[in-house]
Amino acid sequence: MKLVFASNNKNKIAEIQQQVGSQFQIVSLEDIGCLVDIPETAETIEGNAILKANYVTENYGLPCFADDTGLEIEALNNEPGVYSARYAGEQKNADDNMNLVLQKLASKTNRKAQFKTIIALNINNEQHLFEGIVKGEMTTKKSGSQGFGYDPIFQPEGFSTTFAEMSMEEKSVISHRGIAVQKLINFLSNLD
């Protein structure tokens, strides 16, 4: 089965394709000729995932899923949350975002945080939502070169390494996106 993933983020696409294996072929927005940067104007992570999935369904009529992810840091009133990708500005620079988080947390002792991913799936004229959450804490410095986004400064609960120090396979088993994608795969596997 071919499924559109409403993203052009090659890291995310590779991570999800690796997880779903050969059961489904994941195609990007670029693959279907969608070159629009779909606006993420919702106030919530759920809302942004729904906006992106609906855009593809309404404009291309294809089965599609979209995700949105936010990093929620307890000591920062759950910032950056829905603004995670552009926390330090519209340029969406991961290093700038991480530096801003580290700077804001410099004097804080509470470093608890969680990543939350919501996947919105539009298939067979229905919409389904899948949630993945991983709890952990923010480190005091960047560590590791794998992954993307905030991975070098997020250490999941029960681990002594950051996401950026894990292989894609290790991370996808325990990550927020991995959990949500597994729920998506389980759902798709039971479709007629």
Helices and strands as residue ranges (DSSP letters): E 2-5, H 10-20, G 21-23, E 25-27, G 30-32, H 45-60, E 64-73, G 74-76, E 79-81, G 84-86, H 94-105, E 112-123, E 126-138, G 151-153, E 154-156, G 163-165, H 168-174, H 176-189
